[in-house]
Amino acid sequence: MNQEVKQHEIFAVNSDVGVRVFLSEEPLGFKPLHWHTHIEIVLVLTGEVTFRYEQHDITLHENEFVVIGSGILHATTNLANQALVLQVPIYYLNQYWENSELLRFDLWQHHSLHDDTYNRIVGMLQQMTQIYIQKHAGYRLRFGSVLMQLLYELIMNYAVELTPTDLTEDDRLKAVLMYIHKQYQTKISLREVAEQFHYNPDYLSRIFKRRVGVTFVSYIYQVRLDAIYQDVLGTNQPIKTIFARHGANNVKLAMKCFKELYGKTPNQLRHLTADGGISDNHE
């Protein structure tokens, strides 16, 4: 059963200010490699979240943020946390910056964490939240003004433009990832996938490790474990039944990997949920 993140909506998509903001609360968890069709800015308010993307492992704590460009492959591992999420549709930003779908953001190449620019952006994100919550007269003008300044600062200080070649390679890899997500319950081999998507197996293995950050086999297990996690918290079915349904037929290995990823066994997590020690909401 798919569990949704607990989201306290500050406002809905594009109703009056053109973008979307919400507070997200998550328990301990993991989300395998995925991507969005908008630019996403995440400011951690409490707890800890680690983003893995483009060969970076970035761990965020209170008042630290990350910017993920549209279409950028990324995975997350997190402790219990609360975060502010700002999602900027590409069509919205394209009104002011052409080809914004090609933008990626490197917050560490030319800047250090918590320098003046970084802290200024944190302040803008906090200010935008308060402006919208309070809704004083003229709030849309104020919100839009801060949003424009925020996007300007992010693009001028942190943005790098991808090339069409980068996008083509990512599109091919995304097709492979989508196939894995559809077929993860079955036995999947590297050779079979390479043949289906016209890759040399050795080349697919290398590019998968380089772009995804883990091996082909490890990624399949991550997808399986994410599905197992959601069923452990969302159903009362026996653990072995859940493992088998999601293709984790080597129960001993799957149990070991699950504990390494989530810090506890499936039964321990289920008991914590029953005792109210962990939220049953997970994305």
C-alpha distance (Angstrom), angle and dihedral (degrees) to the residues before:
residue distance angle dihedral
M1 . . .
N2 3.79 . .
Q3 3.80 113.3 .
E4 3.80 119.8 -153.6
V5 3.77 125.5 -141.0
K6 3.77 113.4 -101.6
Q7 3.80 100.9 -108.4
H8 3.78 124.4 -172.9
E9 3.79 99.6 -158.4
I10 3.78 114.8 -139.8
F11 3.77 89.8 -179.6
A12 3.77 141.1 -16.9
V13 3.77 128.3 -109.1
N14 3.82 115.7 -64.2
S15 3.80 95.6 -29.9
D16 3.78 96.0 135.3
V17 3.79 112.3 -19.9
G18 3.80 103.4 38.5
V19 3.81 99.5 -118.7
R20 3.79 138.0 65.8
V21 3.80 129.5 -115.2
F22 3.79 129.7 178.2
L23 3.78 141.1 158.2
S24 3.80 112.0 -116.8
E25 3.81 123.6 -157.6
E26 3.81 117.0 -166.4
P27 3.80 134.7 173.6
L28 3.79 124.2 -141.3
G29 3.78 105.4 -50.0
F30 3.77 154.3 127.6
K31 3.79 134.6 -128.0
P32 3.83 119.5 -161.4
L33 3.78 122.8 -131.3
H34 3.81 112.6 -55.0
W35 3.81 140.8 143.7
H36 3.81 142.2 -141.1
T37 3.79 135.0 -141.3
H38 3.80 93.1 -132.9
I39 3.80 136.6 56.0
E40 3.78 108.7 -95.0
I41 3.79 126.0 -158.0
V42 3.81 116.4 -169.6
L43 3.81 121.4 -168.9
V44 3.81 113.1 -171.5
L45 3.81 112.0 -138.3
T46 3.80 99.7 177.5
G47 3.81 135.0 -0.3
E48 3.78 127.1 15.5
V49 3.82 135.9 -66.8
T50 3.82 127.1 -178.2
F51 3.80 118.7 -156.1
R52 3.81 119.7 -161.1
Y53 3.80 114.8 -163.4
E54 3.79 139.1 136.6
Q55 3.81 91.0 3.3
H56 3.83 91.8 -53.5
D57 3.80 124.9 121.6
I58 3.81 105.7 -161.9
T59 3.81 120.1 -178.8
L60 3.80 114.7 -162.9
H61 3.79 127.9 -160.3
E62 3.80 133.5 176.8
N63 3.83 113.5 -27.3
E64 3.81 93.9 3.5
F65 3.79 122.1 122.1
V66 3.78 143.5 -168.5
V67 3.81 132.0 -158.5
I68 3.82 118.3 -145.6
G69 3.80 116.1 -166.3
S70 3.79 123.6 -136.7
G71 3.79 111.9 -77.8
I72 3.82 94.1 8.8
L73 3.80 111.6 144.9
H74 3.81 111.1 -125.7
A75 3.80 142.2 157.3
T76 3.81 130.4 -158.7
T77 3.78 135.7 -149.1
N78 3.77 117.3 -174.2
L79 3.76 148.0 176.7
A80 3.79 116.8 -143.8
N81 3.79 104.6 -57.3
Q82 3.77 148.8 157.8
A83 3.80 119.2 -139.8
L84 3.78 140.3 177.1
V85 3.82 110.8 -127.7
L86 3.81 123.4 -161.8
Q87 3.82 116.8 -172.9
V88 3.81 119.0 -167.0
P89 3.83 115.2 -167.0
I90 3.80 114.7 -132.6
Y91 3.80 92.5 -128.3
Y92 3.82 88.5 55.8
L93 3.81 94.9 51.8
N94 3.81 92.6 41.5
Q95 3.80 87.6 69.0
Y96 3.80 87.3 68.9
W97 3.82 105.4 22.4
E98 3.80 121.6 33.8
N99 3.81 119.3 -129.4
S100 3.79 93.0 8.0
E101 3.82 88.0 162.7
L102 3.83 86.0 75.1
L103 3.81 93.9 58.4
R104 3.76 122.5 108.7
F105 3.79 123.8 177.2
D106 3.80 126.6 -133.2
L107 3.79 108.2 -172.8
W108 3.80 95.1 179.1
Q109 3.79 107.6 43.0
H110 3.81 97.5 83.1
H111 3.80 101.8 9.0
S112 3.78 139.3 54.1
L113 3.78 123.3 -128.6
H114 3.81 112.2 -88.0
D115 3.79 96.5 12.6
D116 3.82 117.5 146.4
T117 3.82 94.5 -85.7
Y118 3.80 93.0 47.9
N119 3.80 93.6 47.9
R120 3.80 91.0 46.4
I121 3.82 89.8 56.6
V122 3.81 91.6 48.4
G123 3.79 87.8 53.9
M124 3.81 91.5 50.3
L125 3.80 92.2 52.2
Q126 3.79 90.9 50.4
Q127 3.81 91.2 46.2
M128 3.82 93.2 50.6
T129 3.78 90.3 53.4
Q130 3.80 92.9 52.5
I131 3.82 93.3 45.1
Y132 3.77 91.8 56.1
I133 3.79 96.7 41.7
Q134 3.81 92.4 50.9
K135 3.84 95.5 42.4
H136 3.78 95.9 -163.7
A137 3.81 118.7 176.9
G138 3.79 109.7 -63.9
Y139 3.81 93.3 16.7
R140 3.82 92.3 143.3
L141 3.80 91.1 57.5
R142 3.80 92.1 47.8
F143 3.80 93.0 44.7
G144 3.80 92.3 48.1
S145 3.80 91.3 47.5
V146 3.81 93.3 53.4
L147 3.82 91.2 42.6
M148 3.81 91.5 54.6
Q149 3.80 91.0 48.9
L150 3.82 90.7 47.4
L151 3.81 93.3 51.5
Y152 3.81 91.1 45.3
E153 3.82 91.8 52.4
L154 3.81 92.4 46.8
I155 3.80 94.7 48.9
M156 3.80 97.6 41.8
N157 3.81 95.0 45.0
Y158 3.79 106.1 31.0
A159 3.81 112.7 16.0
V160 3.80 125.7 111.0
E161 3.81 121.0 179.1
L162 3.79 119.5 -125.4
T163 3.79 120.7 -139.1
P164 3.83 124.3 -121.3
T165 3.83 87.1 -111.8
D166 3.81 90.3 59.9
L167 3.79 89.9 51.3
T168 3.81 93.2 49.1
E169 3.81 92.4 53.8
D170 3.79 91.3 45.9
D171 3.81 91.1 50.0
R172 3.81 90.4 54.5
L173 3.79 91.1 48.6
K174 3.81 91.7 47.1
A175 3.80 88.8 56.0
V176 3.81 88.2 55.9
L177 3.81 91.5 48.6
M178 3.79 91.9 49.7
Y179 3.80 89.3 51.6
I180 3.81 90.9 51.8
H181 3.82 91.3 50.0
K182 3.81 90.2 52.7
Q183 3.81 96.4 43.6
Y184 3.83 103.5 31.7
Q185 3.82 92.2 112.4
T186 3.81 90.0 63.8
K187 3.78 130.7 62.5
I188 3.82 107.0 -82.6
S189 3.80 123.8 -171.5
L190 3.78 128.7 -163.5
R191 3.81 90.9 -128.4
E192 3.82 92.5 52.7
V193 3.82 92.9 50.4
A194 3.81 93.0 43.7
E195 3.79 90.5 53.3
Q196 3.80 93.4 47.3
F197 3.82 93.3 50.9
H198 3.81 96.5 37.4
Y199 3.80 97.7 -111.6
N200 3.76 129.1 139.3
P201 3.85 102.6 -115.0
D202 3.81 93.8 -127.9
Y203 3.81 91.4 48.4
L204 3.81 92.3 48.4
S205 3.80 89.9 49.7
R206 3.82 91.9 52.1
I207 3.80 97.3 43.9
F208 3.80 91.5 44.3
K209 3.81 91.4 54.9
R210 3.81 91.8 44.7
R211 3.81 97.9 46.7
V212 3.81 101.2 30.9
G213 3.80 97.6 36.1
V214 3.80 95.9 -132.7
T215 3.79 135.0 64.7
F216 3.79 122.4 -87.4
V217 3.82 92.2 -107.2
S218 3.82 92.9 46.6
Y219 3.79 91.2 53.1
I220 3.79 92.4 52.7
Y221 3.80 88.3 53.0
Q222 3.81 91.0 49.1
V223 3.80 90.5 54.9
R224 3.80 91.0 48.0
L225 3.80 92.8 47.9
D226 3.80 92.2 49.9
A227 3.81 90.0 54.2
I228 3.81 90.7 44.9
Y229 3.82 90.8 50.8
Q230 3.79 92.0 54.4
D231 3.80 92.9 49.1
V232 3.81 92.2 46.0
L233 3.81 89.7 57.3
G234 3.80 97.5 33.1
T235 3.82 102.9 45.2
N236 3.80 140.0 37.3
Q237 3.79 94.0 -134.9
P238 3.82 119.3 132.2
I239 3.80 113.6 -87.2
K240 3.81 93.4 -123.1
T241 3.81 90.4 52.6
I242 3.80 90.7 52.4
F243 3.80 92.1 47.9
A244 3.80 92.1 50.5
R245 3.81 94.0 47.3
H246 3.80 91.0 54.8
G247 3.79 95.7 48.2
A248 3.82 98.1 -102.8
N249 3.79 95.1 132.3
N250 3.79 95.0 156.8
V251 3.80 93.7 73.2
K252 3.80 95.4 -179.0
L253 3.81 92.8 54.1
A254 3.80 92.6 41.8
M255 3.80 91.4 50.8
K256 3.81 90.4 50.9
C257 3.82 92.3 49.2
F258 3.81 91.9 45.6
K259 3.79 92.5 54.1
E260 3.81 91.9 46.4
L261 3.81 90.8 51.9
Y262 3.81 101.2 40.6
G263 3.80 101.6 25.1
K264 3.80 93.9 -123.9
T265 3.80 140.0 59.0
P266 3.83 118.5 -99.1
N267 3.81 91.5 -105.2
Q268 3.80 91.9 50.1
L269 3.81 90.9 51.8
R270 3.80 91.2 47.5
H271 3.81 91.2 52.3
L272 3.81 90.8 48.8
T273 3.79 89.6 53.2
A274 3.79 91.8 50.0
D275 3.82 89.8 50.1
G276 3.80 92.3 49.5
G277 3.80 92.7 -112.9
I278 3.79 94.9 123.7
S279 3.78 132.2 29.6
D280 3.80 116.1 -113.2
N281 3.80 91.0 -140.6
H282 3.78 116.5 105.0
E283 3.76 135.8 157.0
